[in-house]
Amino acid sequence: MAPSPQTIGEFSVLPISIPPVPSFPRNVVHYLYVRRNAPKIPTANDSRSLFLANVPVDSTELHLRALFASLVGAGRFESASFEDERKEAEAVAAALDAAPAQAVRLLASHGKKRKREDQEAAERAEEEAAARLPSTWTRPLRKSGSTAVVLLADEKSVQQVLKAIARVHKSKKYPTWGGEGNVVAERVPQLGSIWLKAHNQLSYPDRDQLQAAVDAFSTMFARREKEAAEIAKRLRNEPDEDGFVTVTRGGRTAPATRNEAEEAKKKMIDKAEKKKQEMTDFYRFQMRERKKLEQEELVKRFEEDRVKLDAMRQKRGKFVPEA
């Protein structure tokens, strides 16, 4: 078997030994690809975070914590965020913030940011948690080839992890997935039939729990929608960076309706069409071209009528009048 490469592009290849299970009693080597985190939008923690690609499908934060502890020791690992969890959190945040989206854009355009205290942020987090529907899985599975971002204690820890990966290739002692003796398996819910049975039970949550989540979401959405309307109303009369005030139709309570916008668009199209027709015969060469086309059309129709008439005469035959 050919040895695995140490690096592929910007990624360092980390071989992981996955212990056998009853359903597949063979030891398997999985390859994890690690590099420094460099997102398109930089953050303050990029220097002490790592980007992981091709994480195993059964990955959890405890698995990654045990993996990095086997590489550089305990105390270096801080947290991990998976790709599917980030997308789910963004989708939930987008749904919860759908009402004040316009107000947020207005605040951003005016260069103003609302200051929130730690207590208000905690209350908002509690409201969002109460508005979420209960999960139907005891343990999520990752998509094949998914990614994750690991946050370490400091930048020095990132360098130590990359050096430890290089040492793994030299020693050929691959870290075990789940830790030595698979200690992580004792702390996370089991997969297999137990996992599916638990999912079947969680798919039918308590009705009162569902109703409480729906009520919390509706209350939060209505309150944020009201806040958005108040912010938009307050910012409507405030000048922007250039000192201009945006003028809107429909009075001071609401902007123009969709029907008014469609009528204005239709009037604009009709006006442009009318102007185009007026400019058709504006120049003499346009008039000459139009008259030439009309004359050619008349000649064409005359020839067509003459051909039809000749055909009718041939069909009737020679006409002989009576004496």
Salt bridges, closest charged atoms under 4 A:
ASP58 OD2 - ARG139 NH2 3.93
GLU61 OE2 - ARG65 NH2 3.45
GLU78 OE1 - ARG48 NH1 2.87
GLU83 OE2 - LYS87 NZ 3.29
ASP84 OD1 - ARG142 NH1 3.16
GLU85 OE2 - ARG142 NH2 3.28
ASP97 OD1 - ARG124 NH2 2.84
ASP97 OD1 - ARG224 NH1 2.75
GLU127 OE1 - ARG223 NH2 2.53
GLU128 OE2 - ARG124 NE 3.30
GLU128 OE2 - ARG224 NH2 3.57
GLU227 OE1 - ARG114 NH1 3.95
GLU227 OE2 - ARG223 NH1 3.17
GLU238 OE1 - LYS112 NZ 2.99
GLU238 OE2 - ARG234 NH1 3.78
ASP281 OD1 - ARG290 NE 3.18
GLU294 OE2 - ARG290 NH1 3.00
GLU303 OE1 - ARG306 NH2 2.74
ASP310 OD2 - ARG306 NH1 3.72
